[in-house]
Amino acid sequence: MVFLWHNLGPRSYYSQQKGLIMRGPQPTSIQLSPTFQEILEQISRCYTLPYWLVLRAKIVLAAATGANNTAIARQLDATVDTVRKWRTRWGVATARLAAAEAADHTTAELGALVRVTLGDAPRPGTPDTFTPEQLAHIIAVACEDPRASGREISHWTGQELAAEVCHRNIVPTISGRHVSRLLAAGDVQPHRSRYWLNNERPQNPTKFDAAVKTVCEHYAAAPARYRQGTHLVSLDEKTGIQALERKYPTRPVRPGQVELREFEYVRHGTLTLIANLEVATGQIIAPSLGPTRTEDDTVAHVRQTIATDPEAEWVFIADQLNTHMSEGLVQVVAEVCQIDVDLGVKGQAGILQSMATRQAFLEDTSHRVRFVYTPKHTSWLNQVEIWFSILVRKLLKRASFSSVEELRQRILKFIDYFNRTLAKPFKWTYAGRPLVA
């Protein structure tokens, strides 16, 4: 028998002669608890996580089945070195992971620990280009009004900000893109904005919180009071509803193609909807549709609403619009409640003298018909505003109307459809801020 001695060392020769298989270093043994098994499986199935994280989770899961590194590398289309590295990394972290699990950490906390374990180790990288002081100055400038620097623009752009910090000698040179990256890292976004509205709370927090609490208490009591015959309705107007007709017909949805709406449209006029949301049922009752929302419109609307149940108790939740505290509404309440007193003269004396005196009369809890007013700038507190958003999404946003009359009929038909099929009370959970004595 002839052996190729240059290919086989003495130990290999000895092994073949004796019929033995020499075993190399054994891979790190991985044991997973049910919790970590589930966390790793969730990571491995997630399509929104980085690929490298999913791959490393799959390596650990495969290692826990007892497969060797070569088999795992072949199965996951990775290199043996990659499999060995993350198998070893998990093995080193086993004691730390087990201690965290024994300390009764939450699943979310254990998941975060797993991601850290499977993450890249910190690297030194290149030295920072700018000092922390320079970065702080750049962020500070980004938070200033550009006009204070003589730049007549509404907000900073990366290019404008780069020019300004160089002009101030904060940095010798920097690009607009680099500035944008620094702002992103500092979570500063001068290019973005959103609307917000100040309310009255800072001026009188006790009065504001009490008003909000009153409205929320009415919402909570609405179902029980409805069974006793009291109507609690949320009242408001949606103005300027446009009758827009698409210039060309809409192409309907088809397999592989979404609905196509014509961009150009023809205006046919506008309508104003005055609506009541019955809080206990979620239905819209006695809607009014017309071209305006004047005091007369509001008075007529309230009259027709009360006429649907003339002997019942009515409580209207409304904002502080002047037409909601008008002379006409005071007269309606006095007439319906049979209040035989001198109402005075508007602008001069008595109940009708001012908005404040009219509001006090309309809020009187001894009246069978009365109003509860939300604080200024709290439209979110009026439930009918939620319904207006439903109307926009389900009808107005995509429909085409050839005339104001068609718009009117479509809205009325939608209200009827909504009341029959979709209406239900909103789950109002907000109760206002705790009142401090």
Buried (B, 14 or more C-beta within 10 A) or exposed (E): EEEEEEEEEEEEBEBEEEEEEEEEEEBBEBEBEEBBBBBBBBBBEEEEBEEEBBBBBBBBBBBBEEBBBEBBBEEBEBEBEBBBBBBBBBBEBBEEBEEBBEEEBEEEEBBEBBBEBBEEEEEEEEEEEBEEEBBEBBBEBBEEEBEEBEBEEEBBBBEBBBBBBBEEEBBEEBEBEBBBEBBEEBEBEBEEEEEEEEBBBEEEEEEBBBBBBBBBEBBBBBEEBBEEEBBBBBBBBBEEBBBBBBEEEEEEEEEEEEEEBEEEBEEBBBBBBBBBBBBBBBBBBBBBBBEEBBBEBBBBBBBBBBEEBEEBBBBBBBBBBEBBBBBBBBBBBBEBBEBEEEBBEBEEEBBBBBEEBBBEBBBBEEBBBBBBBBBBBBEEBBBBBBBBEEBEEBBBEEBBBEEBEBBBEBBBEBBEEBBEEEBEBEEBEEEBEEEEE
